[in-house]
Amino acid sequence: MIKSIFNWSGGKDSALALYKVLNEGQFEIHTLMTTVNSHFNRISMHGVRKELLQAQGKSIGLPIKEILLPEMPSMSEYDQTMKNTLSGLKKEGITHSIFGDIFLEDLKQYREDRLAEVGIKGHFPLWKKDTKELIHEFIDLGFKTIVICTKAELLPSEFAGRIIDKEFLKDLPKDVDPCGENGEFHTFVYDGPIFKEPVSFSLGEKVFKSYNAPKDKNDSCLPADEKPKPQAGFHYCDLIPD
């Protein structure tokens, strides 16, 4: 089997991609790797508490490797941290890194370029799949996920804290991708066929946060799922571990 790491965001695309990889049986998943905001102890961008991330790993049965990042990392800080981490994993025999990306060409190229620098290859189980078909497959498989972050200019606060089901999909505006692949929304998966038991939590408060343009002009090149775009506003729904 191919020894690999899985880039785990805690959301639905990661969960579906992991499900497919585990069922294919070609890759041995060494660890689930997640970037964590070291200031708030939450998943980068998504804002999910670290305790819930660890609960996901425990229920799935795979270890979580946390990559600690400062609150607002520069591009150079991000790249160096990831390069150091990947170089160490390469020495442990890791040859592939798996992602849940679907159609963002520039993001895929960015990942592959950075991986090539340390001699690791990328694998993208969901690549170029139809997002409408993917989200319906996700729901039909029995996965359960909740929206924990929305881009305010596209989705109002009412969408934050909603469970993704067929009714949710009907309510989405036509210009919003059903998988949120353009960063329209982010999710937390708490149950499904890869989980031994559901991850338990309660709904916390909803907050709105805006992000100023970074001082470093190169920061805009950071992957969309690692950092919000400059001068963007987001609605967050906090999840409290039970």
C-alpha positions as CSV (number, residue, x, y, z in Angstrom):
1,M,0.0,0.0,0.0
2,I,1.1,3.6,-0.6
3,K,2.1,5.3,2.6
4,S,0.4,8.7,2.7
5,I,-0.9,11.6,4.8
6,F,-4.4,13.0,4.4
7,N,-5.0,16.8,4.5
8,W,-8.0,17.0,6.8
9,S,-10.0,20.2,7.1
10,G,-12.7,18.6,9.2
11,G,-15.3,19.3,6.5
12,K,-17.5,17.4,4.1
13,D,-15.1,17.3,1.1
14,S,-12.3,15.9,3.3
15,A,-14.7,13.3,4.7
16,L,-16.0,12.2,1.3
17,A,-12.4,12.0,-0.2
18,L,-11.2,10.0,2.9
19,Y,-14.2,7.6,2.5
20,K,-13.3,7.0,-1.1
21,V,-9.6,6.5,-0.4
22,L,-10.3,4.1,2.5
23,N,-12.7,2.0,0.3
24,E,-10.2,1.9,-2.7
25,G,-7.6,0.3,-0.4
26,Q,-4.6,1.6,-2.3
27,F,-3.4,4.1,0.3
28,E,-2.2,3.6,3.9
29,I,-3.2,6.7,5.8
30,H,-0.4,7.5,8.2
31,T,-2.2,10.6,9.8
32,L,-4.8,13.2,9.2
33,M,-2.9,16.6,8.9
34,T,-4.7,19.8,9.9
35,T,-3.5,23.4,10.2
36,V,-4.4,25.0,13.5
37,N,-4.5,28.6,14.5
38,S,-2.1,28.5,17.5
39,H,-3.6,31.7,19.0
40,F,-7.2,30.5,19.2
41,N,-6.5,26.7,19.2
42,R,-9.0,26.3,16.3
43,I,-8.8,24.9,12.8
44,S,-7.4,27.5,10.5
45,M,-10.1,29.4,8.6
46,H,-13.0,27.1,9.7
47,G,-12.8,28.2,13.3
48,V,-13.6,24.8,14.8
49,R,-12.3,24.1,18.3
50,K,-9.3,21.8,18.5
51,E,-11.2,19.5,20.9
52,L,-13.7,18.7,18.2
53,L,-10.9,18.1,15.7
54,Q,-9.4,15.5,18.0
55,A,-12.8,13.9,18.6
56,Q,-13.1,13.5,14.8
57,G,-9.8,11.7,14.7
58,K,-10.7,9.4,17.6
59,S,-14.0,8.4,16.1
60,I,-12.4,7.8,12.6
61,G,-9.6,5.9,14.2
62,L,-6.7,7.9,12.7
63,P,-4.2,10.2,14.5
64,I,-4.4,13.9,14.0
65,K,-1.2,15.8,13.2
66,E,-1.6,19.5,14.0
67,I,0.4,22.1,12.0
68,L,0.5,25.1,14.3
69,L,0.3,28.5,12.5
70,P,0.2,32.1,13.8
71,E,-3.1,34.0,13.7
72,M,-2.3,35.7,10.4
73,P,0.7,33.9,8.8
74,S,2.5,35.5,5.9
75,M,3.0,33.5,2.7
76,S,6.6,32.8,3.5
77,E,5.8,31.7,7.1
78,Y,3.1,29.3,5.8
79,D,5.3,27.8,3.1
80,Q,8.3,27.3,5.4
81,T,6.2,25.7,8.1
82,M,4.6,23.3,5.6
83,K,7.9,22.5,3.9
84,N,9.5,21.6,7.3
85,T,6.6,19.4,8.2
86,L,6.5,17.6,4.8
87,S,10.2,17.1,4.8
88,G,10.0,15.4,8.1
89,L,7.1,13.2,6.9
90,K,9.1,12.3,3.7
91,K,11.9,11.0,6.0
92,E,9.3,8.7,7.6
93,G,8.4,7.1,4.3
94,I,5.5,9.3,3.2
95,T,5.2,9.4,-0.6
96,H,1.8,10.9,-1.2
97,S,-0.4,13.7,0.2
98,I,-4.2,13.4,-0.3
99,F,-6.6,16.4,-0.7
100,G,-10.4,16.9,-1.1
101,D,-10.1,19.6,-3.7
102,I,-12.6,19.5,-6.6
103,F,-12.0,22.0,-9.3
104,L,-9.7,25.0,-8.3
105,E,-6.9,24.7,-10.8
106,D,-4.6,27.3,-9.2
107,L,-5.0,25.7,-5.7
108,K,-4.2,22.2,-7.1
109,Q,-1.1,23.6,-8.9
110,Y,0.1,25.4,-5.8
111,R,-0.2,22.2,-3.7
112,E,1.6,20.1,-6.3
113,D,4.4,22.6,-6.7
114,R,5.0,22.8,-2.9
115,L,4.9,19.0,-2.6
116,A,7.3,18.5,-5.5
117,E,9.9,20.6,-3.6
118,V,10.1,17.8,-1.0
119,G,9.6,14.9,-3.3
120,I,6.0,14.0,-2.4
121,K,3.1,13.5,-4.9
122,G,-0.5,14.8,-4.6
123,H,-3.6,12.7,-4.9
124,F,-7.1,14.2,-5.4
125,P,-9.9,11.6,-5.2
126,L,-12.7,14.2,-6.0
127,W,-10.9,16.0,-8.7
128,K,-13.2,17.3,-11.6
129,K,-16.2,15.5,-10.2
130,D,-19.6,17.3,-10.5
131,T,-20.1,19.2,-7.2
132,K,-23.9,18.7,-7.3
133,E,-23.4,14.9,-7.7
134,L,-20.8,14.9,-4.9
135,I,-23.0,16.6,-2.3
136,H,-25.9,14.3,-3.0
137,E,-23.6,11.3,-2.8
138,F,-22.3,12.7,0.5
139,I,-25.8,13.0,1.9
140,D,-27.0,9.6,0.5
141,L,-24.0,7.8,2.1
142,G,-25.3,9.0,5.5
143,F,-22.7,11.7,6.3
144,K,-23.9,14.4,8.7
145,T,-22.3,17.9,8.5
146,I,-23.1,21.4,9.8
147,V,-22.2,24.7,8.3
148,I,-19.8,26.6,10.6
149,C,-18.7,29.5,8.4
150,T,-20.2,31.4,5.5
151,K,-18.9,34.2,3.3
152,A,-21.1,37.1,4.3
153,E,-21.4,38.6,0.8
154,L,-22.9,35.4,-0.5
155,L,-24.7,33.7,2.4
156,P,-26.4,35.4,5.3
157,S,-25.9,34.4,8.9
158,E,-29.0,32.1,8.8
159,F,-27.0,29.6,6.8
160,A,-24.4,29.3,9.6
161,G,-25.4,26.5,12.0
162,R,-27.6,24.7,9.4
163,I,-27.3,21.0,8.7
164,I,-26.6,20.2,5.1
165,D,-29.5,18.2,3.7
166,K,-31.7,18.3,0.6
167,E,-33.7,21.3,2.0
168,F,-30.4,23.2,2.5
169,L,-29.4,22.6,-1.1
170,K,-32.8,23.9,-2.3
171,D,-32.2,27.1,-0.3
172,L,-28.8,27.9,-1.7
173,P,-28.6,30.8,-4.1
174,K,-27.9,29.8,-7.7
175,D,-24.4,31.5,-7.7
176,V,-23.2,29.4,-4.7
177,D,-21.5,26.1,-5.5
178,P,-23.3,23.2,-3.8
179,C,-20.0,22.1,-2.2
180,G,-18.9,25.6,-1.4
181,E,-15.7,24.9,-3.5
182,N,-15.2,28.6,-4.0
183,G,-15.1,29.3,-0.3
184,E,-18.8,30.2,0.0
185,F,-19.1,28.1,3.2
186,H,-17.2,25.7,5.3
187,T,-18.5,22.7,7.3
188,F,-17.8,20.3,10.2
189,V,-18.6,16.6,9.7
190,Y,-19.8,14.9,12.8
191,D,-21.1,11.5,11.7
192,G,-21.1,9.1,8.7
193,P,-19.7,5.8,7.4
194,I,-16.1,6.6,8.4
195,F,-17.1,7.4,12.0
196,K,-17.3,4.8,14.8
197,E,-19.7,7.1,16.7
198,P,-21.0,10.6,16.2
199,V,-19.0,13.6,17.5
200,S,-21.1,15.3,20.1
201,F,-21.5,19.0,20.3
202,S,-23.8,21.9,21.1
203,L,-24.4,25.1,19.1
204,G,-22.7,28.2,20.4
205,E,-23.0,31.8,19.5
206,K,-22.9,33.2,16.0
207,V,-20.3,36.0,15.3
208,F,-19.3,38.1,12.3
209,K,-15.7,38.7,11.6
210,S,-14.0,40.7,8.9
211,Y,-10.4,40.5,7.7
212,N,-8.3,43.4,6.5
213,A,-6.0,43.2,3.5
214,P,-2.6,41.6,4.5
215,K,0.4,43.8,4.7
216,D,2.4,41.3,2.7
217,K,1.2,41.4,-0.9
218,N,2.2,37.8,-1.4
219,D,-0.3,36.7,1.3
220,S,-3.0,36.7,-1.3
221,C,-1.5,33.6,-2.8
222,L,-2.3,31.5,0.3
223,P,-4.6,28.6,-0.4
224,A,-8.3,29.7,-0.2
225,D,-9.0,27.0,2.4
226,E,-6.2,28.1,4.7
227,K,-6.9,31.8,4.9
228,P,-9.8,34.2,4.0
229,K,-9.4,36.5,1.1
230,P,-8.4,40.1,1.9
231,Q,-11.2,42.4,3.2
232,A,-13.8,39.7,3.4
233,G,-16.5,39.2,6.0
234,F,-17.6,35.8,7.4
235,H,-20.4,34.5,9.6
236,Y,-19.2,31.9,12.1
237,C,-21.3,29.5,14.2
238,D,-19.3,28.2,17.2
239,L,-19.6,24.6,18.2
240,I,-19.2,23.6,21.8
241,P,-17.8,20.1,22.6
242,D,-20.3,18.1,24.8
